[in-house]
């Protein structure tokens, strides 16, 4: 019995070491190659910008206590962090994939309510991309709210899921 337990442990330990070594961007639940291609040339924008699906932007964030959020963020941002808002037109299919270069909280507001995310993937070992969040929305106007960022700049890709 001990040999089986030790062998199973050795197999599992070996598997986790391989997964950790290969953990970079391939560790996301879905591909992030589009974000990797878009982020280097992302246009600079300020809070309140109107975004287009299929683009990435480089936000100059504001002190979170100066941002006028449509609704309070689902996770209260810590003092001294940064945030921004942006408008976007959701395509008729109603799905958005929002990916960030660094840690921050993402809320999407539609019809005056915060919409719960449909899926999330975060990886700390992918250079330039920290998290990607998917939302199922109604086609039409929506507001993206970013909060809790520790730095005053943040790249955001606004895509539809592949």
Secondary structure as UniProt FT lines:
FT   HELIX           2..21
FT   HELIX           25..27
FT   HELIX           33..39
FT   TURN            40..41
FT   STRAND          43..46
FT   TURN            47..48
FT   STRAND          49..51
FT   TURN            53..54
FT   STRAND          55..60
FT   STRAND          62..63
FT   HELIX           64..66
FT   TURN            79..80
FT   STRAND          82..90
FT   TURN            92..93
FT   STRAND          95..100
FT   STRAND          105..110
FT   TURN            111..112
FT   STRAND          113..115
FT   STRAND          119..122
FT   TURN            127..128
FT   STRAND          131..136
FT   STRAND          140..149
FT   STRAND          153..159
//
